[in-house]
Amino acid sequence: MEEIIRMISTYGLALVISAFVIYWAHTFATDFREERKERNGRQKHNAEIDLRIQVNNLVSGILDRTILRTHSDRAYVFEFHDGDTKTNLSGLPFLKMSCTYESIGPYAKTEIHRRQGMPFQMYQSFITAIYSKDYLVLDVDHRTAEYAPLIYETLNERDIGITLRTKITDTSLKVIGYLGIDFCSGNPVTREAVEKCADMLLATAKEIGALLSVSK
């Protein structure tokens, strides 16, 4: 109070009142801006969550539909991540891949939780093929020297007879992962029948790529 009286006697009542009005106006405006910024941040965060939920539901629905259309036992999406061209000895723009979406038929087991953070270097020939080809078919009963034996052994251990895979690109045509469908070893499907699913899988990969681009 003594400080206020001193200010009034020195600068005059009107000037002191004006100073306090300006001070409180500035404080109120600052608080209002911070509150609005925080509110907008919450709204943006909630909108991003809602968008991811919608994308997740749409991609999951697409995979369910893919299983029905191809009579496959598993449909899934792998996304590439941990990009670092300075440390990636393979020369590719990513280091790892993880299964982010999966739909399974009645005779398949889920694998999404144990197919995480898989290093590119273990699957070099396969990853290179994903980047360079429209699609690829891996058949454990008709192995070729094009791919490392580890790939076929991994399929065999997972009870997969044939798999069809194609790359997923974002809206700028950057490869961000791949879409695959698996046929368990007990599935009587032929390689020729699987290859007939390629065009449909290519179109589906573009659809999923567009959705993943939106949610990034």
N, C-alpha and C positions, 0 to 999 in steps of 0.2 A: 504494500500500500504506500509506504514512504517513497518508493521508487516511482510510483505513478504520480504522486503529488509533485515530486521533484521534476518529472518530465512536463507536467502541466505548467508549472511555474516557469520552466525554461523555454518551452516551445509553444505554449498556448493550448487551450482545451481543444479547439477545433482540429489542430494538427495532430494532437495525440489520438483523438477519436478516429481520425482518418487513417492513422498508422495502424491502429488496432483493427479497424475494418479491413484494411488491405491484408494484414497478417492472417486474420481468421478466414478471409475469402481465399487466400492462397492455400492455407491449410486444408480448408474444405475441398477445394478443387483438386489438390494433390491426393487427398484421401479418396475422393470420388473417382479420379482416374485410376488409382490402384485397385479400388474395388471393381470398377468396370473391367479393367485388364484381367483381374483374377476371375471375374464372372465369365468373360469371353473365353479365357483359357479353359475353364471348366466346360463350357458349352462346346468348344472345339474338341476337347478330349472326349466328351461324351458322344459327339458326332462321329469321331474316328472309331470309337468302340462299336457304335451302332453299325457303321459301314463295314467293319471287319466281321461282325456277326452275320450281316447280310451276305457278304462275300463267302464266308465259310459255309453258310447254308446252301448257297447256290452251287458252289464247287462240289460239295458233298452230294447234292442232288444230281449233278451231272455225272459223277462217278457211279452212283446207283443206276442211273439210266444206261451208262456205258456197259456195265456188267450184264444187264438184261439184253442189250442189243448185240453184244458179242458172245454171249454165253460163256464168259470167262469166269474165273474164280476169284479174282482180285483186280481192282482198279485203283490206281494211286498216283500221287503227284510227289515228285522230288524237287526241292528247290535248292539252288546253288547259293552258297554264302561264304563269308570270310574272304572276300575278294582282296587280293594283294599281289599285283603283278611283279612287285619287286622281290617277293620271297617265293613265288610259285615257280618251281623249277620246270614244271610242265609247259610253261608258256601260256597257259589258259588263265582267264581273268578271275577264277575262283579257286579256293583250296579245298572246300568241303561241300558235301551235299547231305540233306536230311529229308526224310519222308514227312511231309506236312499234312497230307490228306490221304485217306484210305477208305475204300469200301470193299467189303468182302462178301462172297457168296456163302452158301451153307456148308461147303466142304473145305473152306480155307480158314486159316488162323490169322489173327491180326499180327502185324509185324511193325507197325508204325513206331512203337516205343523203343524198339531195339535197332531201328535203322536211322540213327541220328549221328550227325557229325562224322560222316564217313569220308575219309581223305581221298582226294582225287588220285593220288599217286598209286593207290592200290588197284585202280580201275582205269589206268591210263588209256588203253586201247579202246575200251568201251566209251569213255567220255569223248575221246577224239571222234569216234564214229557218230555219237549223238550230235556233235557240232557240225559234222560235215555231211551227214546223210539225211534224207527226208524221214526215213524210219529204219529200224533194224529189227530182225527177228533172231532170237537166240534159241536154239533147239538142242537140248542136251543129248539127243539121240543122233544128231547130225552136226557134230562139232567141226569147226574150221580153225585153221591156224591164225586167222585174223584177230582173234581175241585170246587173251591170256587164259590158260587152263583154270586159274582161280575163279574166273567168272562162271564157268560151267560147273565147277565144283560147288560154288556157292548156291547156284540154282538147284543142283541136285540135293544138297543138304536141306534146302527149304521145300523139297518135294514139288519143285516146279519143272514141268516138262518142256513147255514153250513159253516164251515171253515176247511181246511186241511192244516196242517203245519208240517214242518220237519226241523231239525237242519242243519245249515251250518257250516262246519269245514274248517279250513285252511289246507295247505299242510302238517302240522305236526299233523293233526287230532284234533286240539284244537277247541272246539265249540266257534264260533265267532258271531253267530246270528241264525236267522231262516228264511226260505222261506215259504210264505203262499199264499193260494188262497182262496178268499171269494166268496160265492154264496149268492146273495141278497135274501131276504125272498120271493120275487116274482118269483124267478127262480125255475122252476118245477123239478130241478134235485133231484134225490134220494140219500140217504146216501150210498147205494150200488154202485151207479155210481161214487160218489165222491171217495170212497175207491179204486176203480179201477184206479184212477189217481195217487195213491201213488207211484208206481214204477217209473213212469215218473217224478214225483216231486222229488224223491230221486236222480235220475240221474241229474236233473236240478240243485239241490242244490250243488252237487259236482262240476258241471261246474262253478257255480257262486262262490263257495268257492275258486276255483283255481284262478279265476280272481281277487277276492278281496285280495288274498294273494300277488299277483304280485304288486298291487297298494299300499301296505302298506310301 
